[in-house]
Amino acid sequence: MKYSQRLLLFIFLCFFLIHCSDNPRPKKIPPVPVKQAEVTGHIRVLDEIPQHIQSVDSLTIFPGDSEPLYSVELIPVLSFGKTGEPYLTQVLDCIVDDKGRVIIKNTSRPNYEQILHVFNADGSYHTQIGRHGAGPGEYRHIIGLQAKAEKIFMMDYNNQRVNEYSTKDYSFVRSILFENWKNDDGLRFGYVEARNDGNYLLVFFDDGSKLGRLEFKFQVMDDEGNAVNAEPLVFPHDVRIKVGQSSQPTMSTISFLGRTVTALSHEDALYTVWNRDFLIKKYDAAGVYQSAIYYPITGSAFDLDEYIKTQLFSPKARDIKEAFSNMDEGLPETFPVIDILKVDDENRMWVGVPAGAQREYYEWWILNEGGELLAKLVLPKAQRIYEIKNGHLYSEKMNEETGTEYVVKYRIELTEK
């Protein structure tokens, strides 16, 4: 494998381990919903607003002990892939297109090839998109999956390209090579997300040799690699440390010092949050800052041993402490307060706050477009939310009899308190 490919693989692994390592996949998923009483004590309300928060422009501050306006219940409506053909094994992703059809990324044993299956809105099977391979319209390892502008977009790492398919008949439209998108500052291509306006949101990372605080840059480009927004947005990411005492020590990224979490809305607005603060900023489709909302809360007390238990491929505690002894920063007092940020098609923000004795749940704070707390929903971390669209939520469940997974469509029912 060429050096550039190895480097790209390293960046991708870092990117997705960061986003997925706090979300282990146990064999069984607890029933839904989890009682709110099981997740108390996971946040602390601040007595004062920090100075760095007070200086934020166009900021709306809400009380940290705000009570939700509504109670929320998820009502199961349909399942996709639970019975019949094709036989799904492990659900890796799920999106809903403009036809209301559900596209599931599945992998099956023994070869673990990834396949995209399309289900009709009534739960019946429709068709398969493409197939495994390297030819036109084929794919191997899919990382990103999106439904935008009457197309399905998938990011195929192994073939280093984005494939596009029409939602009319799910036929292959074209491929765009990653090499089309380049950064002038020497940063490496990391991720791409299609926008509804026909352009693409590109994410570029520091290369694999840098230690300390990493950055990533967001740039809107067209399919030929031309910049659309003149000024890219730059955000801090994880911290990379050197681990081991050998002549060739390894490097590892750690997330407990904070990272930037983002979400792209259906209107191509970018929402960002530095996850040590419950401060959500909004940028319009041109990348211009608009406003921010803030809740004065922090996460639970930080425990290094607990952090290591929940992280895939984490360095040992003594290695982390040794690395920190050579840095200006010390271990934090609290965990980050936010893990995940989503924006649904009604511009409601869904904020995943880790909860539970082992941080095994997410308390989802559902906020309206202005930031007001609508409801709180507690789900196991293992029960991933894939899509929130048209008043419904799509999540995975496990068939405990067969050990296979499937997707459930829930109606989101809000009841005024």
C-alpha positions as CSV (number, residue, x, y, z in Angstrom):
1,M,0.0,0.0,0.0
2,K,1.4,3.4,-0.9
3,Y,2.3,5.9,1.8
4,S,-0.5,8.3,0.8
5,Q,-3.0,5.5,1.1
6,R,-1.7,4.5,4.5
7,L,-1.9,8.1,5.7
8,L,-5.5,8.4,4.4
9,L,-6.4,5.2,6.1
10,F,-4.9,6.5,9.4
11,I,-6.9,9.7,9.1
12,F,-10.1,7.8,8.4
13,L,-9.6,5.5,11.3
14,C,-9.0,8.4,13.6
15,F,-12.0,10.2,12.4
16,F,-14.4,7.3,12.8
17,L,-12.9,5.9,16.0
18,I,-13.5,9.3,17.5
19,H,-17.1,9.3,16.4
20,C,-17.8,5.7,17.2
21,S,-15.6,4.6,20.1
22,D,-17.9,6.0,22.7
23,N,-20.7,3.8,21.2
24,P,-19.8,0.1,21.7
25,R,-22.1,-2.5,20.2
26,P,-23.3,-5.0,22.8
27,K,-25.0,-8.2,21.8
28,K,-28.3,-7.2,23.3
29,I,-30.0,-3.8,23.2
30,P,-32.2,-2.9,26.3
31,P,-35.8,-2.1,25.8
32,V,-37.0,1.4,24.7
33,P,-37.4,3.8,26.4
34,V,-35.1,3.8,29.4
35,K,-36.6,5.5,32.5
36,Q,-35.3,9.1,33.0
37,A,-34.6,8.2,36.7
38,E,-31.8,5.9,35.6
39,V,-29.6,8.7,34.3
40,T,-29.6,11.3,37.1
41,G,-26.3,12.9,38.2
42,H,-24.7,13.0,34.7
43,I,-24.5,16.8,34.5
44,R,-23.8,19.7,36.8
45,V,-25.4,23.1,36.5
46,L,-22.9,26.0,36.6
47,D,-23.5,28.9,39.0
48,E,-21.9,31.4,36.7
49,I,-21.5,31.8,32.9
50,P,-17.8,31.4,31.9
51,Q,-16.2,34.5,30.5
52,H,-15.4,32.8,27.2
53,I,-19.1,32.1,26.7
54,Q,-20.2,35.6,27.6
55,S,-18.1,37.0,24.8
56,V,-19.9,35.0,22.1
57,D,-21.9,37.2,19.7
58,S,-25.6,36.8,19.1
59,L,-25.9,34.4,22.1
60,T,-29.1,33.2,23.8
61,I,-28.5,31.7,27.2
62,F,-31.0,29.2,28.7
63,P,-31.2,28.1,32.4
64,G,-29.1,24.9,33.0
65,D,-32.0,23.4,35.0
66,S,-34.6,24.1,32.3
67,E,-37.6,21.7,32.2
68,P,-38.8,20.3,28.9
69,L,-42.0,21.7,27.5
70,Y,-43.1,18.2,26.3
71,S,-42.8,14.6,27.2
72,V,-41.7,12.4,24.2
73,E,-42.6,8.9,23.3
74,L,-41.4,6.7,20.4
75,I,-44.2,4.7,18.8
76,P,-43.0,1.8,16.6
77,V,-44.6,2.0,13.2
78,L,-42.7,-0.3,10.9
79,S,-39.6,-2.5,10.7
80,F,-37.2,-2.9,7.8
81,G,-35.2,-6.1,7.3
82,K,-36.5,-8.0,10.3
83,T,-38.0,-10.8,8.3
84,G,-37.9,-12.2,4.8
85,E,-35.3,-11.5,2.1
86,P,-32.7,-10.1,2.0
87,Y,-31.4,-11.5,5.2
88,L,-29.7,-8.7,7.1
89,T,-26.9,-9.4,9.5
90,Q,-25.4,-6.1,10.8
91,V,-26.9,-2.7,10.2
92,L,-24.2,-0.1,9.7
93,D,-26.1,2.9,8.5
94,C,-29.6,3.9,7.4
95,I,-31.0,6.9,5.5
96,V,-34.4,8.0,4.1
97,D,-34.6,9.4,0.6
98,D,-37.0,11.9,-1.1
99,K,-39.3,9.0,-2.0
100,G,-39.7,7.9,1.6
101,R,-37.7,4.8,0.9
102,V,-35.3,3.5,3.5
103,I,-31.7,2.6,2.4
104,I,-29.8,0.3,4.7
105,K,-26.1,-0.3,4.6
106,N,-25.7,-3.9,5.7
107,T,-22.7,-6.3,6.1
108,S,-23.1,-10.0,6.1
109,R,-20.9,-13.0,7.1
110,P,-18.6,-14.6,6.2
111,N,-16.9,-12.1,3.9
112,Y,-18.4,-8.9,5.6
113,E,-19.0,-7.3,2.2
114,Q,-21.1,-4.1,2.5
115,I,-24.3,-3.9,0.4
116,L,-27.0,-1.2,0.1
117,H,-30.6,-2.4,0.3
118,V,-33.6,-0.2,-0.5
119,F,-36.9,-0.8,1.2
120,N,-40.2,0.8,0.2
121,A,-42.0,3.1,2.6
122,D,-44.4,0.2,3.6
123,G,-41.5,-2.0,4.7
124,S,-41.4,-4.2,1.6
125,Y,-38.1,-4.8,-0.2
126,H,-37.4,-2.7,-3.3
127,T,-34.0,-3.3,-4.8
128,Q,-30.2,-3.3,-4.2
129,I,-28.0,-0.3,-5.0
130,G,-24.8,-1.3,-6.9
131,R,-22.7,-4.2,-5.7
132,H,-19.4,-5.0,-4.2
133,G,-16.4,-4.4,-6.5
134,A,-14.3,-1.7,-8.1
135,G,-16.1,-1.1,-11.4
136,P,-18.5,1.8,-12.3
137,G,-21.2,2.1,-9.6
138,E,-19.5,-0.6,-7.5
139,Y,-18.1,-0.1,-4.0
140,R,-16.1,-1.8,-1.3
141,H,-15.8,0.0,2.1
142,I,-18.6,2.6,2.5
143,I,-18.0,5.3,5.1
144,G,-20.5,8.1,4.4
145,L,-24.1,7.6,3.2
146,Q,-26.4,10.5,2.4
147,A,-29.7,11.2,0.5
148,K,-29.7,14.7,-1.0
149,A,-31.2,16.5,-4.0
150,E,-32.9,13.3,-5.4
151,K,-29.6,11.4,-5.2
152,I,-27.9,8.8,-3.0
153,F,-24.3,9.7,-2.2
154,M,-21.8,7.2,-0.8
155,M,-18.2,7.7,0.2
156,D,-16.2,4.6,-0.9
157,Y,-12.8,4.6,0.9
158,N,-11.2,1.7,-0.8
159,N,-11.9,3.0,-4.3
160,Q,-11.2,6.6,-3.1
161,R,-14.3,8.1,-4.6
162,V,-17.8,9.3,-4.1
163,N,-20.5,7.4,-6.0
164,E,-23.8,9.0,-6.9
165,Y,-27.1,7.2,-7.7
166,S,-30.5,8.5,-8.8
167,T,-33.4,8.0,-6.4
168,K,-35.7,7.6,-9.5
169,D,-34.5,4.0,-10.2
170,Y,-31.3,3.8,-8.0
171,S,-29.1,3.6,-11.1
172,F,-25.5,4.7,-11.1
173,V,-25.0,8.4,-12.1
174,R,-21.3,9.1,-11.7
175,S,-18.2,8.9,-9.5
176,I,-16.1,11.8,-8.2
177,L,-12.5,10.9,-7.1
178,F,-11.2,12.1,-3.8
179,E,-8.2,13.6,-5.6
180,N,-10.5,16.2,-7.1
181,W,-10.7,17.9,-3.7
182,K,-7.5,19.4,-2.5
183,N,-6.5,21.9,0.2
184,D,-4.0,24.7,-0.3
185,D,-2.7,24.6,3.3
186,G,-1.2,21.1,3.1
187,L,-4.1,19.5,5.0
188,R,-5.2,16.0,4.0
189,F,-8.7,15.1,2.7
190,G,-10.7,13.5,5.4
191,Y,-14.4,13.5,4.7
192,V,-17.0,14.8,2.3
193,E,-20.8,15.4,2.7
194,A,-23.1,16.3,-0.2
195,R,-25.3,19.4,0.2
196,N,-28.8,20.0,-1.1
197,D,-27.5,22.9,-3.3
198,G,-25.4,20.5,-5.4
199,N,-22.1,21.4,-3.8
200,Y,-20.0,19.5,-1.2
201,L,-18.8,20.1,2.3
202,L,-15.2,19.0,2.5
203,V,-13.4,18.3,5.7
204,F,-9.6,18.4,5.8
205,F,-7.3,17.3,8.6
206,D,-3.8,17.8,9.9
207,D,-1.5,15.1,8.6
208,G,-0.6,12.0,10.6
209,S,2.7,13.2,12.0
210,K,1.5,16.2,14.1
211,L,1.3,16.0,17.9
212,G,-0.8,18.0,20.3
213,R,-4.1,19.8,19.4
214,L,-5.3,18.9,15.9
215,E,-7.5,21.1,13.6
216,F,-9.8,20.4,10.8
217,K,-11.0,22.7,8.1
218,F,-14.5,22.9,6.5
219,Q,-14.6,24.1,2.9
220,V,-17.5,24.1,0.5
221,M,-16.5,23.0,-3.0
222,D,-18.1,22.0,-6.3
223,D,-17.6,18.6,-8.0
224,E,-14.4,19.9,-9.8
225,G,-12.7,21.0,-6.6
226,N,-13.4,24.7,-6.9
227,A,-14.0,26.6,-3.6
228,V,-17.5,27.9,-3.3
229,N,-17.2,29.8,0.1
230,A,-14.2,32.1,0.1
231,E,-13.3,31.7,3.8
232,P,-13.1,28.1,5.1
233,L,-14.1,27.4,8.7
234,V,-11.4,26.0,11.0
235,F,-12.2,24.2,14.3
236,P,-10.1,22.4,16.9
237,H,-10.3,18.7,17.0
238,D,-8.7,16.0,19.2
239,V,-5.3,15.9,20.9
240,R,-2.7,13.4,19.5
241,I,-0.1,12.1,21.9
242,K,2.9,9.9,21.6
243,V,2.7,6.5,23.4
244,G,5.5,4.1,24.3
245,Q,9.2,4.4,25.0
246,S,10.6,2.5,22.0
247,S,12.6,4.0,19.2
248,Q,9.4,4.1,17.1
249,P,6.6,5.0,19.6
250,T,3.0,5.0,18.3
251,M,0.7,7.9,18.2
252,S,-2.9,7.9,19.5
253,T,-5.7,10.5,19.6
254,I,-7.7,11.2,22.8
255,S,-11.0,13.0,22.9
256,F,-11.6,13.7,26.6
257,L,-9.9,17.2,26.3
258,G,-12.6,18.2,23.9
259,R,-13.4,18.1,20.1
260,T,-15.6,19.9,17.7
261,V,-18.9,18.1,16.9
262,T,-20.8,19.2,13.8
263,A,-24.1,18.6,12.0
264,L,-25.3,19.8,8.5
265,S,-28.9,20.8,8.3
266,H,-31.3,20.2,5.3
267,E,-30.8,23.9,4.5
268,D,-27.0,23.4,4.3
269,A,-26.5,25.3,7.5
270,L,-23.6,24.1,9.6
271,Y,-24.1,23.6,13.4
272,T,-21.0,23.2,15.5
273,V,-20.3,22.6,19.2
274,W,-17.1,22.4,21.2
275,N,-18.2,19.4,23.2
276,R,-16.9,20.5,26.6
277,D,-19.5,23.3,26.5
278,F,-23.2,23.1,25.7
279,L,-22.6,25.9,23.2
280,I,-24.1,25.4,19.8
281,K,-23.2,27.8,17.0
282,K,-24.9,28.1,13.6
283,Y,-23.3,29.1,10.3
284,D,-25.4,29.7,7.2
285,A,-24.9,27.9,3.9
286,A,-22.2,30.5,2.9
287,G,-20.3,29.8,6.1
288,V,-21.3,33.1,7.8
289,Y,-21.8,32.9,11.5
290,Q,-25.4,33.5,12.5
291,S,-26.1,32.8,16.2
292,A,-25.5,30.6,19.2
293,I,-27.4,29.0,22.1
294,Y,-26.0,28.0,25.5
295,Y,-27.0,25.9,28.5
296,P,-24.7,26.4,31.5
297,I,-24.0,22.7,32.3
298,T,-20.9,20.5,32.4
299,G,-20.4,16.7,32.1
300,S,-19.9,14.2,34.9
301,A,-16.6,14.0,36.9
302,F,-13.7,12.7,34.7
303,D,-12.3,9.2,35.5
304,L,-9.4,8.1,33.4
305,D,-10.0,4.4,34.0
306,E,-13.6,4.7,33.0
307,Y,-12.6,6.6,29.8
308,I,-10.2,3.8,28.8
309,K,-12.9,1.1,29.3
310,T,-15.2,2.8,26.7
311,Q,-12.5,3.5,24.1
312,L,-11.5,1.1,21.4
313,F,-7.7,0.8,21.0
314,S,-7.1,3.3,23.9
315,P,-3.6,3.6,25.3
316,K,-3.1,2.4,28.9
317,A,-3.7,4.9,31.8
318,R,0.1,5.1,32.6
319,D,0.9,5.9,29.0
320,I,-1.6,8.7,28.9
321,K,-0.3,10.1,32.2
322,E,3.3,9.9,30.9
323,A,2.3,11.8,27.8
324,F,0.5,14.5,29.8
325,S,3.6,14.9,32.0
326,N,5.3,16.3,28.9
327,M,2.4,18.6,27.9
328,D,1.2,21.9,29.1
329,E,-2.3,20.6,29.7
330,G,-3.5,18.5,32.6
331,L,-6.2,15.9,32.9
332,P,-9.7,17.5,32.9
333,E,-12.0,17.6,35.9
334,T,-15.1,16.6,33.9
335,F,-16.0,14.5,30.8
336,P,-17.2,16.4,27.7
337,V,-20.9,17.2,28.1
338,I,-21.9,16.4,24.5
339,D,-21.1,13.4,22.2
340,I,-23.4,13.8,19.2
341,L,-25.3,16.6,17.5
342,K,-28.0,16.1,14.9
343,V,-30.3,18.5,13.1
344,D,-33.6,17.1,11.7
345,D,-35.7,18.4,8.8
346,E,-37.6,20.7,11.1
347,N,-34.4,22.3,12.2
348,R,-34.7,20.8,15.6
349,M,-31.4,20.0,17.3
350,W,-30.9,16.6,18.9
351,V,-28.1,16.7,21.4
352,G,-26.6,13.5,22.7
353,V,-25.6,14.0,26.4
354,P,-23.8,10.9,27.9
355,A,-25.6,9.6,30.9
356,G,-25.7,6.6,33.3
357,A,-23.2,5.2,35.8
358,Q,-21.0,3.9,32.9
359,R,-22.1,6.6,30.4
360,E,-24.0,3.8,28.7
361,Y,-27.0,6.0,27.7
362,Y,-27.6,9.1,25.8
363,E,-30.0,11.6,27.2
364,W,-31.1,13.3,23.9
365,W,-32.0,17.0,24.5
366,I,-34.4,18.0,21.7
367,L,-34.3,21.7,21.1
368,N,-36.3,23.8,18.7
369,E,-34.6,26.1,16.1
370,G,-34.2,28.9,18.7
371,G,-32.6,26.5,21.2
372,E,-35.6,26.1,23.6
373,L,-35.7,22.7,25.3
374,L,-38.7,20.7,23.9
375,A,-38.1,17.3,25.4
376,K,-35.6,14.8,26.7
377,L,-35.3,11.2,25.4
378,V,-33.2,8.5,27.0
379,L,-31.9,5.7,24.8
380,P,-29.0,3.2,25.2
381,K,-25.9,4.3,23.4
382,A,-26.0,1.0,21.4
383,Q,-29.4,2.0,19.9
384,R,-28.1,4.4,17.3
385,I,-30.3,7.1,15.8
386,Y,-29.7,7.0,12.1
387,E,-32.4,9.4,10.7
388,I,-34.9,11.9,11.9
389,K,-37.3,12.9,9.1
390,N,-41.0,13.6,8.5
391,G,-41.9,13.3,12.2
392,H,-40.3,9.9,12.5
393,L,-37.1,8.5,14.0
394,Y,-35.2,5.6,12.5
395,S,-33.1,3.4,14.7
396,E,-31.6,-0.1,14.9
397,K,-32.7,-3.1,17.0
398,M,-31.5,-6.6,17.4
399,N,-33.4,-9.8,16.9
400,E,-32.4,-11.7,20.0
401,E,-33.5,-15.0,18.5
402,T,-31.2,-14.8,15.5
403,G,-28.6,-12.2,16.6
404,T,-29.3,-10.2,13.5
405,E,-30.2,-6.5,13.3
406,Y,-32.9,-4.5,11.6
407,V,-34.2,-0.9,11.4
408,V,-37.4,0.3,13.2
409,K,-39.3,3.4,12.2
410,Y,-40.8,5.2,15.2
411,R,-43.4,8.0,15.2
412,I,-42.2,10.9,17.5
413,E,-45.0,11.8,19.7
414,L,-44.7,15.0,21.8
415,T,-47.2,15.6,24.6
416,E,-47.5,18.9,26.3
417,K,-46.8,18.8,30.0
